[in-house]
Amino acid sequence: MERIERLKLRDKTSEAIERSKARFGELGMDFDLPEELQMLKETVRRFVDRELIPLEREYRPGEEEGMPEHLLKPLQEKTKALGLWMLDVPQEYGGAGLDLLSRCIITEELSRSVAVPFRHVEIFGPQVRPVLFHCNEDQKERFLFPVLRGEMQVCFAQTEPDAGSDPASMKTRAVRDGDYFIVNGTKRFISGAGRADYAQVMAVTDPEKRARGGITCLMVDMKSPGVILERQWPTMMGDAPWQIVFEDVRVPAADVIGKVGEGFSLGQSWIQEGRIRGHGARPVGIAQRALDMMIDYAHHRVTFGRPLAERQAVQFMVADSAMELHAARLMVYECAWRHDRGEDVRNLSYMVKITCAEMAGRVVDRSIQVHGGVGLTRDLPLEWWYRQLRSIRITEGATEVLRWRLAQNLMRARKHD
Ligand SMILES: Cc1cc2nc3c(=O)[nH]c(=O)nc-3n(C[C@H](O)[C@H](O)[C@H](O)COP(=O)(O)OP(=O)(O)OC[C@H]3O[C@@H](n4cnc5c(N)ncnc54)[C@H](O)[C@@H]3O)c2cc1C
């Protein structure tokens, strides 16, 4: 009896092996980027090496939001000429309509330079908040198109003094009054509010439903009576987001984006993309250059009669950085690729952000260590990256919150198996 079972098992195993062989023969498993993406990567790499890295001696993003016009405009002309313009804008609005994987690859290469603002990147065209793609026809004329033409700036206002990681507990209210909503509340840490024409404000319209149909996205004219730019919060990264108070601000009901109660889910879908590209691909690009710099310096710097490259302590830092970077890059590419195929990548996107943000922090830290005193100076980009990377372990989802959510999802799924 036992022998018969063993034979059956052997037959099943060899069948599975044959099936697997046939499948690999047909489909193969390819970890190389498709040729067109390799070419895109190469084009952006050349642009960064020629145009941005030399600019680093002259320009390092500081407190101002975005790049100064006299530097930005010539760069924009060059990216337009290369066909790298409005990458995340759908083709129907004149953009390139690139998928997320392509945009991750561009971001990865771009992030190798420190001459790029961390939170307001306009080198490839005006910054468009994707929520605006949900505008109706009339709103497109008033909001989306002026933003695409570079004539209007919009900030995104969700966080509040008592609602950061848990935005669903926000207190800002929008109460219907005929053809208007009356908005009251305080928003904190809002990037770009000082120069924004409009704020995309998330406000509670139904306190019972909250995140499940009770939060609405309203376009609030920053010149409206009752909008007060209360203060700025200067940060260690150099930028200084704003605190905005809304006191009985009258907002036309025609300026609600999407449906009433739909705002929260619109905002969240945008944040997921940001997690993969901004908090995944960008740290990968930063870590790549920090590692390259670490290796170059180790070859040239001689201490005690030998180059640092010959010291095992330094070699281990190089090896650990290369391993972690490799794993993180594959995670970003896989997650973006699955996202583009329409798969649910919520859990993967949490893994990507946590892995990449923490990995790049460690790689930049090691690179500073290998550079010694010069690594701490502002002559090198390392100290700037060190500060920026520290911030993304908190902004747009603290890593503890993402770990908590990830574990909850995994445990819930296993329970239902
Ligand atoms: C420079 C900058 C720019 C920003 N720009 C914008 C913007 O343009 N628009 C906007 O709306 N917001 C913006 N923010 C806000 C940002 O997204 C929030 O700061 C972030 O979501 C964290 O919220 P919080 O600061 O209130 O931290 P809190 O929610 O108070 O959390 C504090 C800490 O508690 C821990 N924690 C919280 N919850 C849990 C949990 N469940 N389990 C375990 N640990 C937990 C984490 O370690 C977290 O870091 C910006 C912030 C900064 C600093």
The ligand as an ORCA input file, in Angstrom:
! r2SCAN-3c Opt
* xyz 0 1
  C       7.897     68.287      5.091
  C       6.517     67.775      5.195
  C       5.639     67.951      4.146
  C       4.322     67.503      4.254
  N       3.449     67.789      3.235
  C       2.137     67.490      3.391
  C       1.173     67.939      2.422
  O       1.515     68.563      1.414
  N      -0.136     67.650      2.647
  C      -0.566     66.953      3.742
  O      -1.765     66.737      3.874
  N       0.317     66.513      4.683
  C       1.663     66.777      4.536
  N       2.566     66.381      5.498
  C       2.091     65.632      6.664
  C       2.621     64.213      6.782
  O       2.049     63.373      5.820
  C       2.387     63.744      8.240
  O       3.354     64.405      9.019
  C       2.484     62.260      8.396
  O       1.377     61.638      7.825
  C       2.572     61.848      9.873
  O       1.573     62.441     10.647
  P       1.955     63.142     12.048
  O       3.116     64.025     11.802
  O       0.728     63.752     12.617
  O       2.436     61.955     12.986
  P       1.523     61.086     13.998
  O       0.314     60.593     13.308
  O       1.304     61.876     15.243
  O       2.480     59.886     14.322
  C       3.677     60.071     15.096
  C       4.454     58.779     15.134
  O       3.710     57.806     15.854
  C       3.945     56.513     15.350
  N       2.630     55.913     15.036
  C       1.497     56.537     14.648
  N       0.488     55.661     14.499
  C       1.008     54.430     14.805
  C       0.484     53.108     14.830
  N      -0.777     52.829     14.471
  N       1.328     52.095     15.178
  C       2.613     52.343     15.518
  N       3.163     53.569     15.498
  C       2.376     54.599     15.151
  C       4.855     56.679     14.114
  O       6.172     56.415     14.510
  C       4.706     58.156     13.757
  O       5.872     58.673     13.138
  C       3.888     66.819      5.425
  C       4.795     66.624      6.476
  C       6.088     67.095      6.380
  C       6.999     66.905      7.555
*
